[in-house]
Amino acid sequence: MKSKFLFILLIVFSNPVFSQEKKEVIKGDELIIEVPENGKLENGIYSCYVFDWKIEIPDGYQITDIKRIEELEKKGYDALKKEVPEGQQINPHPKHLVGFGIDKRNNFSSNIESLKGTKRVTLEEHKNFGAQLLTDTYSKISALKFELTKSDIKIGKYDFYKIRVKLYNAKTDELLLTQDLYNSFIKDYLFSANINSSNESVEKLLTDNFLKSLK
């Protein structure tokens, strides 16, 4: 599952591209946007095929380029493979579900990772592992200061944990980015959502939109 967090870190610093990567299908006067394998976009709402989840795309937000996400995801996965001892298996990298944003600091992304054939851990263990990995990673970036908090949260019928990271300019103490990471075990999958924001209004809009999607 470590690959998941490497992927998240890549997204924070390397996500400048927002465009529509899609298959358009016209049915009568209705435009349906197919997102291969994982879900579809129809009338501004993304419907997931993996589990019962729908989320609205806010007005003015652009869908994240799926190919770009997959490229970043593969980089994180390939980087992890180099660290793993020979003969030891790692999980396949997560599958992107849907992402949207207004720029590289204000966006939402989600993905899902199969847990079949993996060593099961508790949600608490996964939370502590993720928090430690993020702490170790950000501690090595001298240009940044950070604050990390973790909590448990019930969203609809699902148990999530949330990790919040606030990133500051180390010299000026200016708040650069707030990153909220939500994770839950759903069926045989790890479902993850990531909200990046650089101002409170975007943070509230994206958070409310996500929480509403699961209730």
Backbone hydrogen bonds, N-H to C=O, Kabsch-Sander energy under -0.5 kcal/mol:
donor,donor_aa,acceptor,acceptor_aa,energy
4,K,1,M,-1.1
5,F,1,M,-0.8
5,F,2,K,-0.6
6,L,2,K,-1.7
7,F,3,S,-2.3
8,I,4,K,-1.8
9,L,5,F,-2.1
10,L,6,L,-1.9
11,I,7,F,-2.0
12,V,8,I,-1.8
13,F,9,L,-1.3
14,S,10,L,-1.6
18,F,16,P,-0.6
21,E,19,S,-0.8
22,K,20,Q,-0.7
23,K,34,E,-1.3
25,V,32,I,-2.6
27,K,25,V,-0.6
27,K,30,E,-2.6
28,G,26,I,-0.5
30,E,27,K,-2.1
32,I,25,V,-2.5
32,I,30,E,-0.6
33,I,41,L,-3.3
34,E,23,K,-3.0
34,E,32,I,-0.6
35,V,39,G,-1.8
38,N,36,P,-2.4
39,G,35,V,-1.8
40,K,47,S,-1.9
41,L,33,I,-4.0
42,E,40,K,-0.5
42,E,45,I,-2.6
43,N,31,L,-0.7
45,I,42,E,-1.1
46,Y,55,I,-3.1
47,S,40,K,-2.9
48,C,53,W,-2.9
49,Y,38,N,-3.2
50,V,38,N,-0.7
53,W,51,F,-1.5
54,K,213,S,-0.8
55,I,46,Y,-2.2
57,I,44,G,-3.0
61,Y,58,P,-1.9
62,Q,101,G,-2.6
64,T,99,G,-2.7
65,D,17,V,-0.7
69,I,65,D,-2.0
70,E,66,I,-2.7
71,E,67,K,-1.9
72,L,68,R,-2.1
73,E,69,I,-2.7
74,K,70,E,-2.3
75,K,71,E,-1.8
76,G,72,L,-2.0
77,Y,73,E,-2.1
78,D,74,K,-3.0
79,A,75,K,-2.4
80,L,76,G,-1.8
81,K,77,Y,-2.0
82,K,78,D,-1.1
83,E,79,A,-0.6
83,E,80,L,-1.5
84,V,80,L,-0.9
88,Q,85,P,-2.0
95,K,112,I,-3.3
97,L,110,S,-2.6
100,F,108,F,-2.3
101,G,62,Q,-2.1
102,I,106,N,-2.4
103,D,106,N,-1.2
106,N,103,D,-1.0
107,N,196,N,-1.6
108,F,100,F,-3.2
109,S,194,N,-2.1
110,S,98,V,-1.0
111,N,192,S,-2.2
112,I,95,K,-2.5
113,E,190,L,-2.0
115,L,188,D,-2.9
118,T,115,L,-1.9
120,R,118,T,-0.5
126,H,122,T,-2.3
127,K,123,L,-2.3
128,N,124,E,-2.3
129,F,125,E,-2.3
130,G,126,H,-2.6
131,A,127,K,-2.6
132,Q,128,N,-2.1
133,L,129,F,-2.4
134,L,130,G,-2.4
135,T,131,A,-2.2
136,D,132,Q,-2.8
137,T,133,L,-2.2
138,Y,134,L,-2.8
139,S,135,T,-1.9
140,K,136,D,-0.5
140,K,137,T,-1.1
141,I,138,Y,-1.4
142,S,140,K,-0.9
144,L,141,I,-1.7
145,K,168,Y,-2.3
147,E,166,K,-1.9
149,T,164,R,-2.4
151,S,162,K,-2.3
153,I,160,F,-2.7
155,I,153,I,-0.6
155,I,158,Y,-2.5
156,G,154,K,-0.5
158,Y,155,I,-2.2
160,F,153,I,-3.1
160,F,158,Y,-0.6
161,Y,183,N,-2.0
162,K,151,S,-3.1
163,I,181,L,-2.4
164,R,149,T,-2.8
164,R,162,K,-0.5
165,V,179,Q,-2.9
166,K,147,E,-2.5
167,L,165,V,-0.5
167,L,177,L,-3.0
168,Y,145,K,-3.4
169,N,174,E,-2.6
170,A,143,A,-2.3
173,D,169,N,-2.5
176,L,167,L,-3.0
176,L,174,E,-0.6
177,L,167,L,-1.5
178,T,197,S,-2.9
179,Q,165,V,-3.1
180,D,195,I,-2.7
181,L,163,I,-3.0
181,L,179,Q,-0.5
182,Y,180,D,-0.5
182,Y,193,A,-3.0
183,N,161,Y,-2.1
184,S,191,F,-2.1
186,I,184,S,-0.7
186,I,189,Y,-2.2
189,Y,186,I,-1.5
190,L,113,E,-2.7
191,F,184,S,-3.0
191,F,189,Y,-0.6
192,S,111,N,-2.6
193,A,182,Y,-2.5
194,N,109,S,-2.9
195,I,180,D,-2.7
196,N,107,N,-2.7
196,N,194,N,-0.5
197,S,178,T,-2.1
203,E,199,N,-2.0
204,K,200,E,-2.5
205,L,201,S,-2.2
206,L,202,V,-2.8
207,T,203,E,-2.2
208,D,204,K,-2.8
209,N,205,L,-2.2
210,F,206,L,-2.0
211,L,207,T,-2.8
212,K,208,D,-2.3
213,S,209,N,-1.1
214,L,210,F,-0.7
214,L,211,L,-1.1
215,K,212,K,-1.1
